[in-house]
Amino acid sequence: MPAYITRSQLNALVPPQFVLQALDDNSDGVEDAGLFDQILANAQLEIDGALGKRYTTPFQNPIPAIIANATLIFVGEALYTRRGYGDEAKPNPFATRAKDIRADLAEVAAGKVPLYPTLNRAKPSGTVIADKAKTSSPAGRTSV
């Protein structure tokens, strides 16, 4: 099963020093072994659970953008939750986005929104002729 995001994508969204802090439960300055992989797997499991009734999961490369985005948000939310963010005093900065993406995933699962973006034209294509029309008279002269 491919990972839906990379660690560098997460580090671009969440400061790496906070990621380390969130993954260091024994405060030894080293990330606890396997913890990030489990948080990532949990996020992917939530996505697969939401979309598995409509799509074959786990998703394969290339990972759809909405799936990668949801994974980033869910992992970010989980990291902040692990460090006590989530109440009024310390709100989780990912809580609102996570709620919104869960609603988006529900719409994808229900078939209301496509998993892959599509572009349907509202009106058919038109053609514009920019050159002046040239016609010939019965006498063979060209008129513009």
Secondary structure, DSSP 8 states (H G I E B T S, - for coil): ---SS-HHHHHHHS-HHHHHHHT-TT-SSS--TTHHHHHHHHHHHHHHHHHTTTS-SS--SS--HHHHHHHHHHHHHHHHHHTT--SSSS--TTHHHHHHHHHHHHHHHTTSS-SS-----SS-------S---EE-TTS-EE-
